[in-house]
Amino acid sequence: MIPSNKAQMAAAAYRLPAMDMDFLLGDSTRALRFQLEYMKAEEHLRKWGVASTVIAFGSARIPENDTNGWYQAAREFARICSEEGGAKLSNGQPRQNVIATGGGPGIMEAANRGAYDAGAPSIGFNITLPMEQEPNAYSTPDLTFRFHYFAMRKMHFAIRAAALVVFPGGFGTMDELFEILTLRQTGKMDDALPVVLYDSKFWKGLINFPKFVEAGVISKADLDLFGFADTPRQAWDELITRGLKVPKE
């Protein structure tokens, strides 16, 4: 009697590697998954001609009608940036200063919405989380990504960043802010990359920045790595003053 090969055909070892989810999601292929997260987003960004971005960070917990006006400020700033920064270029040149957010609710939604108001594309770099993981409705669908690895998400934030505007937020916002400041301080990012903190009263009340200098843990010059703004237009003007490049039409 000729034996059946059903066992061989059904064995996990016989599956094509690209079709074997157990293999693809296993420990030995973590580096491959990391690479795929880079490649997929990169491919879409290149297709859209995104050369540079303006990152908008801030809390996912800020509602549209917040009493501090942070949501509306982020929305208005993103509209100004999108209209004046080069994100809407349709002359075949690369798009510049495209709004990029974490893709979620709150301040992220507000910034994507501001770009949407201007008729410009915007990016949502979402991350899979137990909460707050669904994309907002305003980021450009073809530029709305989902990451598993925080490190790769951070890399995509950084590699095209031309500027950073940080609205009030929690631990995640602090993490992203100090990540960028550290990259600036250590020369791992462009020295001309401007960083602006929105709502000076909030930031100066939250963090005693001069205390870092007083304690000798940073240099006085490090305080020049960022500035403050209290209106959307002031935030945009501060970026320009600090060296943000805007293409000519």
N, C-alpha and C positions, 0 to 999 in steps of 0.2 A: 504493500500500500504506500503510495507516494504521500509524504507528509505535507500538510498545509503550510503555507507561508503567511497565514493571517497574523500570527504573533509578531513576525518580523515587520509586517506592514503597519501594525498598530503600535509598535514600540516608539517611544519618544525619540530614541536615537535616529530613527529613520525619517523623522520630519525634516523638511527643509528648514535650515536655520532661520530664514527670514519669516517663516510661517509658524515657528515654534514659540509661543508666548511664554511658556515656562522657561525656556532658554533665554529669550530676550529680556525677561524681567528678573533673571537670576543674578547672583552676586558677581559672577565672572564677566558679565557684559555691562557693568555699571559705566565703565569708561566709554563704551559705545553709545549708551543712552545719553551720556553727558555731551558727546560729540553731536548726536542727532538734535539735541535741543539747541545747540549753537547753529547748526546748518539750516534747520527749517526756518527759524526766524530770519537768519541772514539772507536766505533766498528770497523771502517775501519783501524784506526791506530793500533789497537791491532792485527787485522788479518795480517797486514804487519810486525808485530814484531817491531814497532818503539818504542824504549825505550827512546831515547833522540834526541834532535834536535839542530841545530845551526841556529839561526834566522838571516836572511839577510834582513835588511830594507833599503829603499832608494826611491827616487822619481820615480813615474810612468811616468814622462815626459822626461826621459833621453833616447835619441835615440841610436841605435846601433853604429852610427858613431860620437858620441859626441866628441867634441874637447878636453875635459878634460880626456878622456879615462876611465871614471867611469864605463860605461857599460862593457867594456872588462875586467876591473879589477874585477868587481863583478863576471863575468863569470869565470875568471881564479881562483879566490879565491874559488868559489863553486866547481870547478873541483878538486882542491887540497884537500879541505875538504872532498869531497866525496870519493876520492881515498885513503886518509890516515886516515880518521876519523872513519871508521867502518860502513859506510852506505851500503857497498856492501857485508857485511858478508853473506856467504851462507853455514855456518857450523851449522845452526840451532840455533845459538845464537841470542839474540835480536840485532836489528840494532841500532847503536849509531851514534850520530852527523849527522843525516839526515838533509839536507838543507830544511828549511821552509821559505816561503815568503808569501806575501799577494796575490800571485797568478796572479797579473795583468801584465801590460807592464813595460817598463823601466828597472830599477834596479831589480825588481822582476823577470821579464822575463830572464834577464841576469843570475841571480843566479840559477834559475831552469834550464836554458840552460847549465850552467856549470856542474851541476849534470847529466844532460842528456848526455853531452859529455863523462862523465866518466862511463856511463852505470849504474848509481845508481838511486834509487828512490828519489823523492823530493816531497815536500808538497806545495800545494797552498791553503791558507786560504782566499778565496775571500769574498768580502762583496758586497751586493747589493747597488749600488750607481747610481745617475743620469748619471754619466760618469765613464769610466774606469772600468766597472764591469765585462767584459768578461775575462775568464781565458786565460793565454798565452798557447802556444802550447807545452811547454816543461815540465810542471809539470806532475807527474804520474797521469794518468786519475783516477785511483781508490783512489788517495790521493788528489784529487782536490775537495774542498768543497766550498759551498756558504752559507754565514751567513746573517741573517737579523740584528741580534743584535751585535753591536760593542763589548759589554761587554763579550759575550760568545766567540767571535773571539779572543779577547785579552786573555781570560782565556786559550784557547787552545794554543795560542802562548807561554804562560808562564809555563804551567804545565809540559811540557817536555823539556823546554829550558836548554841546557847545556852551551850555549854561545850566544852572540849577537854581530853581526858586522853591523855597521850603516854607510851606504854610504850617500853622500849628498842628501838632500831631503827637502820637504816643511813642511807644517803644520802637515800632517799626520805622517811624519817621526819624527818630533819633539815630537808629542804626544806619539808615541810608545817608543821613547828613554827615555823620562822623566818618563813615566809609569814604565819602567823596573828599572831605576835608583832609583825611589822612593821606589819600592818594595825591592830593594837591601838595600837601606839606612835604611829602617824601619824593616829589618829582616824578611820580608814576602817571600823572595826568598833565595835560597842557597847563603851563603856568598862567596862561591868560584866561583860563576858564573861570568866569565870574559866578559867584555864589551869593544869593540874596535871601535873607530871612524876612518873611512877611509878618508884619505886626510887631514892631520893635518893643512895645510894652510887654507883650507876651514873652518874647524871647529873653529880654533883659531881666524880666521878673523870674523866669524859669531857670536861667543859667547865668551864674556870675562869671562871665567870660574873663574879665580882668584878674579874677582870682587865680586862674591858670598861670598867668604871667607872674603874679605876686608869689606864687608857690614855687616858681622856677621850673615848671613842667612843660611849658612852651615858651617860645620867644615872643617878644612884643610884636615883632613883624608878623607873626602868625595870626594876629587879630585882624590883619589886613586881607586875609584870605576870603573874607565875607563882609557884606554890608547889610543894611536894613532898609525896609521900605514900608510905608503905611497906606499907600493907595496902589491900585493896579498900574496906573500910568507911571507912578514913581518907581515901581518895581521894574518896569520895562526900561525906563530911562537910566536906572542904576545899572542894569545889564549893559546897556550901550556905553555908559561912562566907563565901565570896568573892562571894556574891550570886546563885547559881543559883536561879531561881524554880521552885517546885513547885506545881502546881494543887491546890486542895482538892477532895476527892471530893464 
